[in-house]
């Protein structure tokens, strides 16, 4: 219940920042998965019986959600203040 109240009391600026962080996090999670795939192929030398590392939407968006939460918790407040100062 506390999470829902927190979301309800966010300003429009905070909501836009979270959406922006999420889109940035999707790109970051895609690069992470590509890097893991490259690392996996390098370790297994593209062996005939090694499994493939695929990019699934659940894994991509789940990792993006984690990255977005970490970004907002670490720099969200300073970005919000910076945008509010620019808008005035």
C-alpha positions in Angstrom: 0.0 0.0 0.0 2.9 2.4 0.7 4.2 1.9 -2.8 0.9 2.9 -4.4 0.7 6.0 -2.2 4.2 6.9 -3.2 3.3 6.6 -6.9 0.1 8.6 -6.4 2.0 11.5 -4.8 4.6 11.8 -7.5 4.6 15.0 -9.6 4.3 14.9 -13.3 8.0 15.8 -13.6 9.0 12.8 -11.5 6.8 10.5 -13.6 8.4 11.7 -16.8 11.9 11.2 -15.3 11.0 7.7 -14.3 9.7 6.9 -17.8 12.9 8.4 -19.3 15.0 6.4 -17.0 13.1 3.3 -18.0 13.6 3.9 -21.7 17.3 4.5 -21.0 17.4 1.3 -18.9 15.9 -0.8 -21.7 18.9 0.2 -23.9 21.3 -0.5 -21.0 19.7 -3.9 -20.3 20.0 -4.8 -24.0 23.7 -3.9 -24.0 24.1 -6.0 -20.8 22.4 -9.1 -22.4 24.5 -8.7 -25.6 27.7 -8.5 -23.5 26.6 -11.6 -21.6 26.0 -13.4 -24.9 29.4 -12.4 -26.2 31.1 -13.5 -23.0 29.2 -16.9 -23.0 30.2 -17.5 -26.6 33.8 -16.7 -25.9 33.9 -19.1 -22.9 32.3 -22.0 -24.8 34.0 -21.2 -28.1 30.7 -21.7 -29.9 30.6 -25.4 -29.0 28.1 -27.6 -30.8 26.2 -28.6 -27.7 26.3 -25.3 -25.7 23.0 -23.6 -25.2 22.2 -20.2 -26.8 21.7 -17.1 -24.7 18.5 -15.4 -26.1 17.0 -12.0 -25.4 13.5 -12.5 -24.1 11.1 -9.7 -23.4 10.7 -10.7 -19.8 14.4 -10.7 -19.1 14.9 -7.5 -21.0 12.2 -5.6 -19.3 12.9 -7.1 -15.9 16.5 -6.1 -16.0 15.4 -2.6 -17.3 13.1 -2.3 -14.3 15.9 -3.0 -11.9 18.2 -0.5 -13.7 15.5 2.2 -13.7 14.9 1.7 -10.0 18.6 2.0 -9.2 19.0 5.1 -11.4 16.0 6.8 -9.9 17.0 5.9 -6.3 20.6 7.2 -6.9 20.2 10.3 -9.1 16.4 10.9 -9.4 16.2 13.6 -6.8 19.1 15.7 -8.3 17.7 15.3 -11.8 14.3 16.5 -10.6 15.8 19.5 -9.0 17.9 20.3 -12.1 14.8 20.1 -14.4 12.7 22.2 -12.1 15.5 24.9 -12.0 15.7 24.9 -15.8 12.0 25.3 -16.2 11.8 28.4 -14.0 
